[in-house]
Amino acid sequence: MSVRIFGAPPRYHQGPGAIHGIGGIARALAASACVIVDEGVRGIVAEPIAASLREAGVAARLVPFSGEITYAAIEAIVDGVRAEAPGLVIAAGGGKALDVGKGVAERLRVPVVTVPTIASNDAPTSATYAVYDDSHVMVAVDRMSRNPDAVVVDTALIARAPARFLRAGIGDAITKAFEARGCRAGTGMTPFGTRPLLTGAVIADAAYATLRAHAAAALAAVERQEVTEDVEATVEACILMSGLGFENGGLSLAHAMTRGLVKARGTKDVPHGEQVAYAVVVQRAVERHADSEILDLIGFLRGIGLPVRLADLGLDGASPEEIDGIARLTMTAPHIPNLPFPITADDVAAGMRRVEDLAARGAA
């Protein structure tokens, strides 16, 4: 029996106004910080973070970030702050700002605190970060030596962002329960390189149950820019539970399908969370679950505005060749063994066609 690993951030802070406590969080980790702020939210978060750090006596250097997260962008920031020897990186904004902050922290060999301003995915809790080239083509998914030392989620900021970001985060989080089950049933490994512990699947299941209970009301509240208990529960599921679920439970076919969806007509421009929301329905079909179970999932996703068929992703009138092409690229992903039984590209294509038929039936 091999050793298995559970990993998580040491501290997770969530609630309206959480950003104002970042000084105390930083002070417990270091006396100085490099603060990487997404240029798009600089006017919202830079001053509250700076004020909290000043009050806590933490010296800070603000580094605005925009553009693509590339190795060159990471190295440019590292070169610009290395002489000051910051003891901590604080990364605030969307996914790119958080990922570039992780890359900088890893190279400086210092802790990182993530401060997401949207809840479109679970990256804030994860040790992984994606790197692209200047054309926005992913070139690598790297891992830090450990998870972020703290995650600070100000739900007042999350509620101010467009609801489409939260909807994408819900789509991403929904998949984790089904993917963790597939990984455990198959021969897959978690991102830590070990077989999953039971705990990851339990957390992923809790995320799904939470979203079934709260996601619809949370989206309605965010449309009004209100923070409610439904919003708090949904954000926790999208960022904390989803992140712990995938890192400790493993990924499966739903995320493997992004290999094909990011290259296909129409679907390539759709947010990641929407792609995998559709793809998890396909996973359930490929796993040969009953029509009633798949229709239940389709009904839930459709009810909160997430895609359940290729046309919803912008791929109207998908040809057999296009479906087969997505299926072939799906098979290149490392998550393919994370299923109850071996599959082929033909199985994926058949699952996609089954979903098209069931989604049409559910819409009737």
C-alpha positions as CSV (number, residue, x, y, z in Angstrom):
1,M,0.0,0.0,0.0
2,S,1.6,3.3,-1.1
3,V,1.7,6.5,0.9
4,R,-1.0,9.0,0.2
5,I,-0.9,12.8,0.6
6,F,-3.4,15.5,1.6
7,G,-2.5,19.1,0.9
8,A,-4.1,22.4,1.7
9,P,-3.4,26.1,2.5
10,P,-2.6,26.5,6.2
11,R,-5.2,29.4,6.5
12,Y,-8.3,30.3,4.6
13,H,-10.1,33.6,5.4
14,Q,-13.5,34.4,3.9
15,G,-16.2,37.1,4.4
16,P,-17.1,40.7,3.6
17,G,-14.2,43.0,4.4
18,A,-11.7,40.2,4.7
19,I,-9.2,42.2,2.6
20,H,-8.8,44.7,5.5
21,G,-7.2,42.0,7.7
22,I,-4.4,41.2,5.3
23,G,-1.9,43.1,7.3
24,G,-2.1,40.8,10.3
25,I,-2.0,37.8,8.0
26,A,1.1,39.1,6.3
27,R,2.9,40.1,9.5
28,A,2.7,36.5,10.7
29,L,4.6,35.4,7.7
30,A,7.1,38.2,6.9
31,A,8.2,41.8,7.5
32,S,8.1,42.8,3.9
33,A,6.0,42.0,0.9
34,C,5.8,42.2,-2.9
35,V,2.2,43.0,-3.7
36,I,1.2,42.0,-7.2
37,V,-2.1,43.6,-8.2
38,D,-4.2,42.9,-11.3
39,E,-4.2,46.2,-13.2
40,G,-8.0,45.8,-13.7
41,V,-8.8,45.9,-10.0
42,R,-5.9,48.1,-8.9
43,G,-8.3,51.0,-8.0
44,I,-10.4,48.7,-5.9
45,V,-7.9,46.7,-3.9
46,A,-4.5,48.4,-3.9
47,E,-5.3,51.0,-1.2
48,P,-7.1,48.7,1.2
49,I,-4.2,46.2,1.0
50,A,-1.6,49.0,1.4
51,A,-3.4,50.5,4.3
52,S,-3.7,47.2,6.1
53,L,0.0,46.4,5.6
54,R,1.1,49.9,6.8
55,E,-1.0,49.5,9.9
56,A,0.6,46.1,10.6
57,G,4.1,47.5,10.0
58,V,4.8,45.4,6.9
59,A,6.9,47.1,4.2
60,A,5.4,46.7,0.8
61,R,6.2,47.2,-2.9
62,L,3.3,47.4,-5.2
63,V,3.7,45.8,-8.6
64,P,0.8,46.3,-11.1
65,F,0.3,43.3,-13.5
66,S,-1.5,43.1,-16.8
67,G,-1.1,41.0,-19.9
68,E,-0.3,37.3,-20.2
69,I,1.3,35.1,-17.6
70,T,4.5,34.0,-19.3
71,Y,7.8,32.8,-18.0
72,A,9.3,36.2,-19.2
73,A,6.6,38.1,-17.2
74,I,7.4,36.1,-14.0
75,E,11.2,36.6,-14.4
76,A,10.7,40.4,-15.1
77,I,8.9,40.8,-11.7
78,V,11.5,38.7,-9.9
79,D,14.3,40.7,-11.4
80,G,12.6,43.9,-10.3
81,V,12.1,43.0,-6.7
82,R,14.9,40.6,-5.9
83,A,17.2,43.3,-4.5
84,E,14.6,44.3,-1.9
85,A,14.4,40.6,-0.8
86,P,10.7,40.6,0.0
87,G,9.8,37.9,2.5
88,L,6.3,37.4,1.1
89,V,4.3,37.7,-2.2
90,I,0.7,38.9,-2.0
91,A,-1.2,38.3,-5.3
92,A,-4.6,40.1,-5.8
93,G,-7.0,40.0,-8.7
94,G,-8.1,37.4,-11.2
95,G,-6.5,34.1,-12.1
96,K,-3.6,35.5,-14.1
97,A,-2.5,37.8,-11.3
98,L,-2.7,34.9,-8.8
99,D,-0.8,32.6,-11.0
100,V,2.0,35.1,-11.8
101,G,2.2,35.7,-8.0
102,K,2.7,32.0,-7.4
103,G,5.4,31.8,-10.0
104,V,7.2,34.8,-8.5
105,A,6.9,33.4,-5.0
106,E,8.3,30.0,-6.1
107,R,11.3,31.6,-7.7
108,L,12.0,33.9,-4.7
109,R,11.4,30.9,-2.4
110,V,9.0,32.8,-0.2
111,P,5.4,32.3,0.9
112,V,2.4,33.5,-1.2
113,V,-0.9,34.9,-0.1
114,T,-3.7,34.9,-2.7
115,V,-6.5,37.5,-2.7
116,P,-9.0,36.6,-5.5
117,T,-11.4,39.3,-6.6
118,I,-13.6,36.9,-8.6
119,A,-14.7,33.3,-7.9
120,S,-14.4,31.9,-11.4
121,N,-12.2,28.9,-10.4
122,D,-10.4,27.3,-7.5
123,A,-6.9,28.5,-8.3
124,P,-6.5,30.6,-5.1
125,T,-6.1,27.5,-2.9
126,S,-4.1,25.4,-5.4
127,A,-0.3,24.9,-5.6
128,T,-0.6,24.8,-9.4
129,Y,-0.3,27.7,-11.8
130,A,-0.7,27.8,-15.6
131,V,1.9,29.4,-17.9
132,Y,1.1,30.6,-21.4
133,D,3.0,32.1,-24.4
134,D,2.2,35.5,-25.8
135,S,-0.5,34.1,-28.0
136,H,-2.4,32.7,-24.9
137,V,-1.4,29.1,-25.7
138,M,-0.8,27.1,-22.5
139,V,2.8,25.9,-22.4
140,A,2.9,24.4,-18.9
141,V,1.1,23.8,-15.6
142,D,3.8,24.2,-12.9
143,R,3.5,23.4,-9.2
144,M,4.8,25.3,-6.2
145,S,6.5,23.3,-3.5
146,R,3.5,23.9,-1.2
147,N,0.1,25.5,-1.3
148,P,-0.4,29.2,-0.7
149,D,0.2,30.0,2.9
150,A,-3.1,32.0,3.2
151,V,-6.1,32.6,1.0
152,V,-8.1,35.8,1.6
153,V,-11.5,35.9,0.0
154,D,-13.4,39.1,0.4
155,T,-17.0,38.2,-0.5
156,A,-18.0,41.9,-0.8
157,L,-15.5,42.1,-3.7
158,I,-16.7,38.8,-5.2
159,A,-20.3,40.1,-5.1
160,R,-19.3,43.3,-7.0
161,A,-18.0,41.3,-9.9
162,P,-20.2,40.3,-12.8
163,A,-22.2,37.1,-12.1
164,R,-20.8,35.3,-15.1
165,F,-17.5,34.9,-13.2
166,L,-19.3,33.1,-10.3
167,R,-21.3,31.1,-12.7
168,A,-18.0,29.8,-14.3
169,G,-16.7,29.0,-10.8
170,I,-19.8,27.0,-10.1
171,G,-19.3,25.1,-13.3
172,D,-15.7,24.3,-12.4
173,A,-16.6,23.2,-8.9
174,I,-19.5,21.0,-9.9
175,T,-17.2,18.7,-11.8
176,K,-15.0,17.8,-8.8
177,A,-17.4,15.4,-7.1
178,F,-17.7,13.3,-10.3
179,E,-14.1,13.5,-11.2
180,A,-12.9,12.5,-7.7
181,R,-15.2,9.4,-7.9
182,G,-13.7,8.6,-11.3
183,C,-10.1,9.0,-10.1
184,R,-10.7,6.8,-7.1
185,A,-12.5,4.1,-9.1
186,G,-9.8,4.1,-11.7
187,T,-6.0,4.1,-11.4
188,G,-5.4,7.8,-11.4
189,M,-3.2,10.0,-9.2
190,T,-3.8,13.3,-7.6
191,P,-1.7,16.4,-8.4
192,F,0.5,15.3,-5.5
193,G,1.4,12.2,-7.4
194,T,-0.3,9.7,-5.1
195,R,-3.5,7.8,-5.0
196,P,-6.4,9.8,-3.5
197,L,-7.3,9.7,0.2
198,L,-11.0,9.4,1.0
199,T,-11.0,13.0,2.3
200,G,-10.7,14.6,-1.1
201,A,-13.8,12.8,-2.4
202,V,-15.8,13.7,0.7
203,I,-14.9,17.4,0.3
204,A,-15.7,17.3,-3.5
205,D,-19.1,15.7,-2.7
206,A,-19.8,18.4,-0.1
207,A,-19.0,21.1,-2.8
208,Y,-21.6,19.6,-5.1
209,A,-24.2,19.3,-2.4
210,T,-23.6,22.9,-1.4
211,L,-24.0,24.1,-4.9
212,R,-27.2,22.2,-5.5
213,A,-28.6,23.9,-2.4
214,H,-27.2,27.4,-2.8
215,A,-25.9,28.2,-6.3
216,A,-29.1,29.5,-7.9
217,A,-29.9,31.9,-5.0
218,A,-26.2,33.0,-4.9
219,L,-26.3,34.0,-8.6
220,A,-29.4,36.0,-8.1
221,A,-27.8,37.8,-5.1
222,V,-24.7,38.6,-7.0
223,E,-26.8,40.1,-9.8
224,R,-28.0,42.5,-7.1
225,Q,-24.4,42.8,-5.8
226,E,-25.5,41.5,-2.4
227,V,-23.6,39.3,0.0
228,T,-25.9,36.6,1.5
229,E,-25.5,33.3,3.2
230,D,-26.1,31.7,-0.2
231,V,-23.2,33.7,-1.7
232,E,-20.9,32.8,1.2
233,A,-21.7,29.0,0.9
234,T,-21.3,29.1,-2.9
235,V,-18.0,31.0,-2.8
236,E,-16.7,28.6,-0.2
237,A,-17.7,25.6,-2.5
238,C,-16.1,27.3,-5.6
239,I,-12.8,28.3,-4.1
240,L,-12.1,26.2,-1.0
241,M,-14.0,22.9,-1.3
242,S,-13.4,22.7,-5.1
243,G,-9.7,23.4,-4.7
244,L,-9.2,20.8,-2.0
245,G,-11.4,18.4,-3.8
246,F,-9.4,18.4,-7.1
247,E,-5.9,18.5,-5.5
248,N,-6.7,15.7,-3.1
249,G,-9.4,13.8,-5.1
250,G,-8.0,14.0,-8.6
251,L,-9.3,15.1,-12.0
252,S,-10.9,13.0,-14.7
253,L,-12.6,13.1,-18.1
254,A,-14.4,16.4,-17.5
255,H,-11.1,18.3,-17.3
256,A,-9.5,16.0,-20.0
257,M,-12.1,17.3,-22.5
258,T,-10.7,20.8,-22.3
259,R,-7.8,19.5,-24.5
260,G,-10.3,19.3,-27.3
261,L,-12.8,22.0,-26.4
262,V,-10.0,24.7,-26.4
263,K,-9.3,23.9,-30.0
264,A,-12.8,23.5,-31.4
265,R,-14.9,26.0,-33.3
266,G,-16.9,28.2,-30.9
267,T,-16.0,26.4,-27.7
268,K,-12.4,27.6,-27.6
269,D,-13.5,31.1,-26.5
270,V,-15.8,29.8,-23.7
271,P,-14.7,30.2,-20.0
272,H,-13.0,27.1,-18.5
273,G,-15.8,26.6,-16.0
274,E,-18.4,26.5,-18.7
275,Q,-16.4,24.0,-20.8
276,V,-16.0,21.6,-17.9
277,A,-19.6,21.9,-16.8
278,Y,-20.7,20.6,-20.2
279,A,-17.8,18.0,-20.1
280,V,-18.9,16.5,-16.8
281,V,-22.2,15.6,-18.4
282,V,-20.3,13.8,-21.1
283,Q,-18.2,12.1,-18.4
284,R,-21.4,10.8,-16.8
285,A,-22.6,9.5,-20.2
286,V,-19.3,7.8,-20.9
287,E,-19.4,6.2,-17.5
288,R,-22.7,4.6,-18.6
289,H,-24.9,6.2,-15.9
290,A,-28.6,6.0,-16.2
291,D,-30.5,8.5,-18.4
292,S,-32.4,9.7,-15.3
293,E,-29.2,10.6,-13.5
294,I,-27.8,12.5,-16.5
295,L,-31.1,14.3,-17.1
296,D,-31.1,15.4,-13.4
297,L,-27.6,16.9,-13.8
298,I,-28.6,18.5,-17.1
299,G,-31.7,20.1,-15.5
300,F,-29.6,21.6,-12.7
301,L,-27.0,23.0,-15.0
302,R,-29.5,24.4,-17.4
303,G,-31.4,26.0,-14.5
304,I,-28.4,28.1,-13.4
305,G,-27.4,29.0,-17.0
306,L,-24.6,26.6,-17.6
307,P,-24.1,24.8,-20.9
308,V,-25.3,21.2,-21.4
309,R,-24.8,20.7,-25.2
310,L,-22.3,21.8,-27.8
311,A,-24.6,24.5,-29.2
312,D,-24.6,26.1,-25.7
313,L,-20.8,26.4,-26.1
314,G,-21.0,28.0,-29.5
315,L,-20.5,24.9,-31.6
316,D,-23.8,24.9,-33.5
317,G,-24.4,22.0,-35.9
318,A,-21.3,20.1,-34.8
319,S,-20.2,17.7,-37.6
320,P,-19.2,14.1,-36.9
321,E,-15.7,15.2,-37.7
322,E,-15.7,18.0,-35.2
323,I,-17.0,15.7,-32.4
324,D,-14.4,13.0,-33.3
325,G,-11.7,15.7,-33.3
326,I,-12.6,16.8,-29.7
327,A,-12.7,13.2,-28.6
328,R,-9.2,12.5,-30.1
329,L,-7.6,15.5,-28.4
330,T,-9.3,14.5,-25.1
331,M,-7.4,11.2,-25.1
332,T,-4.1,13.1,-24.9
333,A,-4.8,14.4,-21.4
334,P,-3.2,12.7,-18.4
335,H,-6.5,12.3,-16.6
336,I,-7.8,9.6,-18.9
337,P,-6.9,6.7,-16.5
338,N,-9.0,8.3,-13.8
339,L,-12.2,6.5,-14.8
340,P,-13.8,3.2,-13.6
341,F,-12.7,1.4,-16.8
342,P,-10.5,2.1,-19.9
343,I,-12.0,4.2,-22.7
344,T,-11.3,5.1,-26.2
345,A,-11.8,8.2,-28.4
346,D,-14.8,6.4,-29.8
347,D,-16.3,6.1,-26.3
348,V,-15.9,9.9,-25.8
349,A,-17.5,10.7,-29.1
350,A,-20.4,8.3,-28.3
351,G,-20.8,10.0,-25.0
352,M,-21.0,13.4,-26.6
353,R,-23.7,12.2,-29.0
354,R,-25.6,10.7,-26.1
355,V,-25.6,14.0,-24.3
356,E,-26.8,15.8,-27.4
357,D,-29.8,13.4,-27.5
358,L,-30.5,13.7,-23.8
359,A,-30.2,17.5,-23.7
360,A,-32.7,17.7,-26.6
361,R,-35.0,15.5,-24.7
362,G,-34.6,17.6,-21.5
363,A,-35.4,20.7,-23.4
364,A,-38.6,19.3,-24.9
